[in-house]
Amino acid sequence: MEKASYFKKTIWLLAIVIGLSSCDSSSSDDDNNNSADYFIKAKIDGEEIEFKGFPNIALDKTATGNGNQLVGSASQSTSSNFPSFSFEISDPTGIKVKTYTQAEFELIFRYSLSGTNTYHSQAGQADDFQITITEITDNHLKGTFSGTITEAINGNETLSVTDGQFFTKRQLD
């Protein structure tokens, strides 16, 4: 009887160990992120536009070695640059977690439908565009953005950018 009880306990213990070791660990480590996790998205005049899988960001440290320029971009595929979002921020004190406004920093956001049909934040009179960096790691950047963009060639049309978010792979500096 004691032998049967020992055998049952051993089987139960083995089942528990196997069950625990096969559980999926949900870690937020950067190494677990693949390109499908990355995105840049926003509502353009209320319509959600999202680019998944191909967005990237690079911090350029060439000026003083502390990350003076941030360049981000996203498109639907690696074979075409259109449609796309892209943005650049320059900060002489280095890119860091904070809100960057067009009024205070060299900042531009672009929404390109084709090579000749582009809207950007510096084309019009609105000076309201802002990008907030919420997280910087060795492997990725996260943040939000919003503001007004204007058609680049003749400036006749403006678009509202709301609920902008990005989670992008950080390219090597």
SULGIJO-V391224 format. One record per residue. N is the residue number from 0. RES is the residue in one small letter. PHI is phi as a letter, one per 30 degrees, with the letter a starting at -180 (none if undefined). Layout:
# SULGIJO-V391224
n=(N/N)
res=(RES/RES)
phi=(PHI/PHI)
This chain:
# SULGIJO-V391224
n=(0/1/2/3/4/5/6/7/8/9/10/11/12/13/14/15/16/17/18/19/20/21/22/23/24/25/26/27/28/29/30/31/32/33/34/35/36/37/38/39/40/41/42/43/44/45/46/47/48/49/50/51/52/53/54/55/56/57/58/59/60/61/62/63/64/65/66/67/68/69/70/71/72/73/74/75/76/77/78/79/80/81/82/83/84/85/86/87/88/89/90/91/92/93/94/95/96/97/98/99/100/101/102/103/104/105/106/107/108/109/110/111/112/113/114/115/116/117/118/119/120/121/122/123/124/125/126/127/128/129/130/131/132/133/134/135/136/137/138/139/140/141/142/143/144/145/146/147/148/149/150/151/152/153/154/155/156/157/158/159/160/161/162/163/164/165/166/167/168/169/170/171/172)
res=(m/e/k/a/s/y/f/k/k/t/i/w/l/l/a/i/v/i/g/l/s/s/c/d/s/s/s/s/d/d/d/n/n/n/s/a/d/y/f/i/k/a/k/i/d/g/e/e/i/e/f/k/g/f/p/n/i/a/l/d/k/t/a/t/g/n/g/n/q/l/v/g/s/a/s/q/s/t/s/s/n/f/p/s/f/s/f/e/i/s/d/p/t/g/i/k/v/k/t/y/t/q/a/e/f/e/l/i/f/r/y/s/l/s/g/t/n/t/y/h/s/q/a/g/q/a/d/d/f/q/i/t/i/t/e/i/t/d/n/h/l/k/g/t/f/s/g/t/i/t/e/a/i/n/g/n/e/t/l/s/v/t/d/g/q/f/f/t/k/r/q/l/d)
phi=(none/d/d/d/d/d/d/d/d/d/d/d/d/d/d/d/d/d/d/d/d/c/d/d/d/c/c/c/e/d/d/d/d/c/d/d/d/d/a/b/b/a/c/c/h/i/c/d/c/b/c/c/i/c/d/a/b/b/c/c/c/d/d/b/i/b/i/d/b/c/b/b/a/a/b/d/a/d/c/b/d/b/d/a/c/a/a/b/b/c/b/d/c/j/d/b/d/a/c/c/c/d/d/c/b/d/b/b/b/b/b/c/c/a/d/c/c/b/c/a/d/c/d/c/d/d/b/c/d/b/b/c/d/c/a/b/b/d/c/a/b/b/a/b/a/a/l/c/b/b/e/d/d/c/i/d/b/c/b/c/c/b/h/d/b/b/b/b/d/c/d/d/d)
